[in-house]
Amino acid sequence: MTTEEFIRVMDSGDVIPGGSPIHEKMHELSQEAIRITMEINNAYHNHDEIIALMSELTGCKVDETLGLFPPFYTDCGKNIRFGKRVFVNSGCKFQDQGGIIVGDDVLIGHNCVIATLNHVMDPDRRADMIPAPVRIGNKVWVGANVTILQGVTIGDGAIIAAGAVVNKDVPPRTIVGGVPARVLKQI
């Protein structure tokens, strides 16, 4: 299975059976992601080197305006797309098999987790996974220690307060916070 075929299957939102060929491809890509993120995280790299490593990790050219403070973790890498002028602070963890799309002018704070997979609730099928993308609009500010769960879309200009757990869509120009996140005010 090619990486392109893998991405098409993951983007379909179909259940991924545990032990299936697509599940095996997930593990293959995770090994490549571990290798690249170990390189990013365990040596100093200038900006151009970070851009080259992130381009290798994602499998596509990352815009030169991306800012990244390592360490950075992902268990796939191939289903992340960054816009322009994105800044990702240190300690972030992206579980991107289901797709992570980050718009332009986005700030992502320390230690954020973005998860795009969930397991089937049936205990007899618990190894099966359901992918769903996370979409972060333009000019979004994600505070430190935020967790964004699968299938969430964050609208343009929104602010996610530090420590929030976002389990549903966030309207544009809205500030949300808490566990689970709730609307605090409009901008």
Secondary structure, DSSP 8 states (H G I E B T S, - for coil): --HHHHHHHHHHT--B-TTSHHHHHHHHHHHHHHHHHHHHHSS---HHHHHHHHHHHHTS---TT-EE-S-EEES--TTEEE-SS-EE-TTEEEE-TT-EEE-SS-EE-TT-EEE-EEE-SSGGGTT-EEE--EEE-TT-EE-TT-EE-TT-EE-TT-EE-TT-EE-S-B-TTEEEETTTTEEEEE-
